[in-house]
Amino acid sequence: MDSLDKALPEVSVIIPAGDESSSIIQTIQMARKLTSALEVIVVCPGQKTYTTQKAWMLGARVVHSHSVITYDEGRSLGAMHAKGKTLLFLDERVRATSVLLTRIIDATNKGWDVVLTAYTPASSKSKPSSQRMAARFLNCISGKTELGAASLCFVPYALKQRAIERLGHQLLRTPPLALAFAGKAGLNITSIPSKTPLKWNKEADHTMRKQTQVILQEHAEAIRFLLQEKGQRAGLPDGDRFRILLQAPGLLHLRSVFYQEPSEREGNGWGAKRKAKCSPHKKAGSRAHKKFRKK
């Protein structure tokens, strides 16, 4: 058993890419700098392609889907073949620094099961995309407000092998749902800030990218799952509302609750306002005003 553990890589780097990826060489070379005890898995559709040839040349394992897939489906397929204790997910679109990737891996070594990249806006005036807003809303409902707009929809991120075993690699096809399940399963989730905004490669394969509408629908599915688990308020507090009074008969309803006890009328609520309106000073002033008008 010990010899088997020593043979397993510490980190599996999973890179889904198109058949003619212009950045696959740089992405693999960057991954190789992280640690010597790692395996690189490239997931792409075709066998006799530029991406396959360059990945083999750089010593990466190549997994073929044999059909056009999305980046999320590629990550799911790569996770099924990964043997590392930590799975680091990249793709050809994002140019992340080795410093950020090292910090993500270090976080998994410190006990975190899921490590996301925190959202860093391009500038203080830039507005988050609808995808980021949906991610922020999902994290709020999940009770993970500290994650902000971080999401499994955006690489780089890492998962421990035990997290994959709890969730199942198939769930990575729907990242928002996977994150919701991870929180429900009690996995330790955190995010690592990037000192600079991540750079995205605009020349990447657009056929593998999900449409915004699909991503928003996936967030809606994850939100529906949480509402079913936690109730309509997703476990959030209801403040000081007295919901039971909505079903109370007679006068004991809504505002009348503030006048149940005489002591309550001395407070700062509506009772105090009524008392202020009927104060002796106001009554005297009103009588004087009426007397002046009669004259």
N, C-alpha and C positions, 0 to 999 in steps of 0.2 A: 504493500500500500504506500509506504514511504517513497519507494522508487517511482511509483506512478505519479505521486504528487510532485516530485522533482521534475518529472518529464513534462508536466503541464505548464503552459506559459502563464506568466503572471497577468498579462494583459492581452486581450484580443481586440485589435483595431478593425472595425468593420466599415468599409467604404463602398457604398453603392454608387455606380457611375454609368454613364451612357457608353455606347459602343465606341465613340470617337472622342473620348474625354481629352481635352487639351490640358487639364491640370492634374491628371492622375499621377504623373511622375513626381511632381512637387508634393502632392499630398502623401504619397507613400514615403518619400524621403523624409518629410517632416515627422511622420509617425515613427520611423526608424530611430530618430534621435531621442525618443522618450526613454526607452529602456532596452536592454539587450534581450530580456526575457519576454518577448512578445511575438505574436503572430499577426500577420496582416491578411485580412480576407477582403477581396474585391468581388462585389456582386454586380454582374452586368448581363445583358440579354444574350448577345451573340458569342460564338466560340472563336471564329477567325476574324477578330477585329483588332483595331489599334490598341484599345484598352486592355484586352486579354494579353496581347503580345508584350506590352510594356509591363504589365503586372507580373507576368511570369519572369520576365527579365530581371525584375527587382526582387524576386524571391517570394512573392505573395501567393497565397492560395486564391484560386479563382473559382467562384461558384456561378454557374450559368442558370438564368431563369428560363431561357429559351423562348421568352416572349417579353413584350414591353411591360414594364412594371413601374410603380411609383417608387420614390426614394424610401418611403416608409415600408413598403413591401420588401424592398431590398434589404433594409435593416432587419426585418423579421426573418428573412431567409438566411442572412448572415449569422444572426444570433443562434439559429438552429444548428449551425456547424461550428460555432465557437467553442473552444475548450478552456479559455482563460478564466481566471478567478474574477477578473474585472473585464467588462465589455465596454470599450470606448467607441462611440459612434460618430463618424465623420461623414462627409460626402464631398463631391467635387466642387460644389458651389461656394463653400465657405473657406476662407483663408484665416485660420486661427493661429495664434502664436504658440510656440512650444511652451512658453511660460504658463499660459492659460491651461493647456492640456495637462501639464505636469501638476498643476494645482488641483485639477479635477481628479486625477488619479490619486493624488495624495489624500484627498477627501474620502475616497472610498477605502483607503487603507486605515483611515481613522474611525471607520465604523458606519459611514453613511451608505445606505443601500442605493439611493438614486441621487445623482449629482447633476444638476442642470446648470446652464450658463445664464446668469442674470441678464435681464434686458438693459442695455445701455443705449440710450437714444443718441442719434448722430449729433444733435445740438440741443440746447435748452429750449429752443423754439419749435423743434420738430414734434409732430403729433404721432402718437403710436398708431399702428395700422389696426384695422378691424380684427385681424387675427390676434394681435397682442391684447387688445381690449377684451376679446373673448377669453383669452388665457387668464387675464387678471380676474375676470368675473368668476371663472371656474375655480381659481385658487381661493377666492374669497368664500365661495360656497363650501369648498372643501375644508375651510378652517385653516388654510395655509397662506394667510395674507402676507407673511414675510417673504414669500416667493415672488410677489409682485406679478409681473407679466412673463415670468420664466415658464417654459413649456417644453414638453417632449417633441413638439413640432419643430423645434429649432436646435440644430446641432451647434457645437459639440455638447454631448452629454454622456454620462457613464452610468451603468447599472452593474451591481454585483451579480455574480452568477446565481446566488440564492434568490435575488429579486426576480430574475428570469424564470427560475423554477416555480416561484409563487404565482407569477402572472401568466406565464406561458408565452413563448416567443410570438405566437399568432396575434396576441393583443397589441404588439408593437405596430401592427398595420393601422391601428386607430390610436394615435398618440394621446389625445385628450382622455379617452376612456381608460387607457393604460395608466395614466397619472391618477385618475380618480380611483381606480382599483388599488393602486399602490398605497394611496392614503388610507383607504378603507381597510387594507390588509395590515396596517400598522407599520409599514416600512418607513425607515428614516430617510427623509427627503430634505435636501438643501440646495442652495444655488451659490455659484461662485461668480463674483463680479469680474468683468473684463475691463482692464484699464482703458482700453480704446474700443470704439464700436467695431464689430466684426465686418470684414470686407466680403462682399458676395460677388461671385463670378457671374457676370451677366451672359457669358457665352456658354453656360452649362446647358445640358439637354433639357429642353422645355417639355418634352413628351413625358418625362418622369415626374414632373412637378404637378402637385394637386392644385386644382382651382380653388380660389378663395371661398366660393360657395360650399364646396365639399368640406373644407376645413371647418367652416362655421357650423355646418350640419353635424360634424363629428363632435364639436364642443356642445351642441345642443343635446346630443345623445348622452354625453358624459354628465351633463347637468341633470337630465331626466333620471339617470341612474342614481345620482346623489339625492335627488328629491324623493325618489322611491325609498331610499334607505333611511333618510333623515327626516322625512316629513316635508310639508309644503314650505316651511321656513328654513329648511336645510339645517335644522339644529340651532339657528340663530336666535338670540333672545327676543322676547316680545315687548321689552320695555316695561312700563308701569301700567299697561293696558289691563282692564278688567273685562276680559272677554265673556266671562260668565254672566255679566250684567246685561248683555245683549238679549239673553233669553229670560230675564227676570220679568215677572208680571207687574201690572199696575204702575204706580208712580216710581217704584224703585228701579229706575232705568236711566242710564247715561248720566246727565248732569245732576240728577237728584242724589247721586251718591255723595256729592260734596256737601250735602246738607243733612247727613244722617245724624251727626252728633253736634251739639252746640259748640264744643271746643274747636271743631274744625273751622267754624266761621271766624275764629280769631286768627287764623293763619294767613298765608299769602295767596290763597286760591281765590276762586270766584266768590266765596262767601265774604272774604275781606273786601272785595270790590263793592259788593252790595252794601256792606256796612258803611263804606266810605261815601257812597252815594247818598245814604240816608243819615249822615252825620249831623249833629246839632248846628254846626257852623253853616253847612249848606242849606239846612232848613231855614235858619234865620235870614240868610242872604236872600233866599227865594221869597220869603214873606216881605222883606223890605223892598224888593224889586216890584212885587205886585202892588204894594201900597203906594210906591212912587208913580206907577203908571196910572193909578186911579186919580191921583192929584192932577 
